[in-house]
Amino acid sequence: LVLEEVSFVNTPYKMPNPKCAICDKTVYPLEDVKAADTHFHKWCFKCTECKITLNLKNFKAVGGKIYCHTHTPVDRASTSADSVSVSKAVNAPKAKAEALGQVQKGTGEKPTQGFY
């Protein structure tokens, strides 16, 4: 009895098609949209917020989710009420208006000089 050595090195092995990040179904090459290192169906590639259909030119990926330009989250610096800069600004001396005591009020009469 002679056993033949079987080699799998030259045997072509196809990688399975990837799964869609939205619906978790198989994405075939003709319907594949690859964005942010993730695969999507063309019809699943929509904004997380407003569900508008996107393409590779008009999407933004933030935190593993995809967004349109309008709904892309923006990181804004925020300060807490306890921060040093806020407490200094609140406790800063108030500026005094120099001319506040010298304000002249009108009498309500028509001016006799000036424009006609």
C-alpha positions in Angstrom: 0.0 0.0 0.0 1.6 3.3 -1.1 0.2 6.6 0.0 0.7 9.6 -2.1 1.7 12.9 -0.6 -0.9 15.5 -1.0 0.2 19.1 -1.2 -2.2 22.0 -0.8 0.5 24.7 -1.5 -0.4 25.1 -5.2 -4.1 24.6 -4.8 -5.9 27.9 -5.4 -8.0 28.8 -2.3 -10.5 31.6 -2.6 -11.1 33.8 0.3 -14.8 34.0 1.2 -16.6 37.1 0.2 -16.7 39.7 3.0 -19.8 40.5 5.0 -21.6 43.9 4.9 -21.0 46.0 8.0 -24.6 47.1 8.0 -26.7 44.0 7.2 -24.1 41.3 7.8 -24.9 39.6 4.5 -22.3 38.5 1.9 -21.0 41.3 -0.3 -20.3 40.1 -3.8 -17.7 42.0 -5.9 -20.2 43.8 -8.2 -22.1 45.3 -5.2 -19.1 46.0 -3.0 -18.3 49.4 -1.6 -15.1 49.4 0.5 -14.7 52.4 2.8 -12.9 52.9 6.0 -11.4 49.4 5.8 -15.0 48.0 5.8 -17.2 46.4 3.1 -20.8 47.6 2.4 -23.4 46.8 -0.2 -24.1 49.8 -2.5 -27.6 50.1 -1.1 -26.5 49.8 2.5 -23.9 52.6 2.2 -26.0 55.3 3.8 -25.6 58.1 6.4 -26.1 56.8 10.0 -28.3 59.8 10.8 -30.4 60.7 7.8 -30.1 57.5 5.7 -29.2 59.3 2.5 -27.4 57.1 0.0 -23.7 57.9 -0.1 -20.8 57.2 -2.4 -17.0 57.2 -2.0 -16.8 60.9 -2.8 -19.2 62.3 -0.3 -19.0 60.1 2.9 -17.1 60.7 6.1 -16.2 57.9 8.5 -16.1 58.7 12.2 -15.8 56.0 14.9 -16.6 53.1 12.6 -19.9 54.8 11.4 -20.4 56.6 8.1 -22.0 60.0 7.7 -22.9 62.5 5.1 -21.2 66.0 5.2 -24.1 67.5 7.1 -24.3 65.0 9.9 -20.5 64.3 10.4 -19.8 64.8 14.2 -17.4 67.6 14.9 -15.0 67.5 17.9 -15.3 70.8 19.7 -13.2 71.8 22.6 -15.3 72.1 25.6 -14.6 73.6 29.0 -16.2 72.6 32.2 -17.5 75.1 34.7 -14.8 74.0 37.2 -11.8 74.7 34.9 -9.2 77.2 36.0 -9.7 79.5 32.9 -13.5 79.7 33.5 -13.1 80.5 37.2 -10.5 83.2 36.4 -12.8 84.8 33.8 -15.8 84.8 36.2 -13.8 86.3 39.0 -12.0 88.9 36.9 -12.5 92.5 37.9 -15.2 94.2 35.9 -14.3 96.9 33.4 -15.8 100.3 34.2 -17.1 102.5 31.4 -15.2 105.8 31.6 -17.9 107.9 29.9 -20.9 106.3 31.6 -21.5 109.3 33.9 -21.2 111.8 31.1 -24.0 110.6 28.9 -26.2 113.4 27.6 -29.8 112.7 27.0 -31.9 114.3 24.5 -34.9 116.5 25.3 -37.1 115.2 22.6 -37.3 118.6 20.8 -36.4 119.2 17.2 -32.8 120.2 16.7 -32.3 123.8 15.6 -29.0 123.2 14.0 -27.8 120.6 11.6 -29.7 118.9 8.9 -32.9 120.3 7.4 
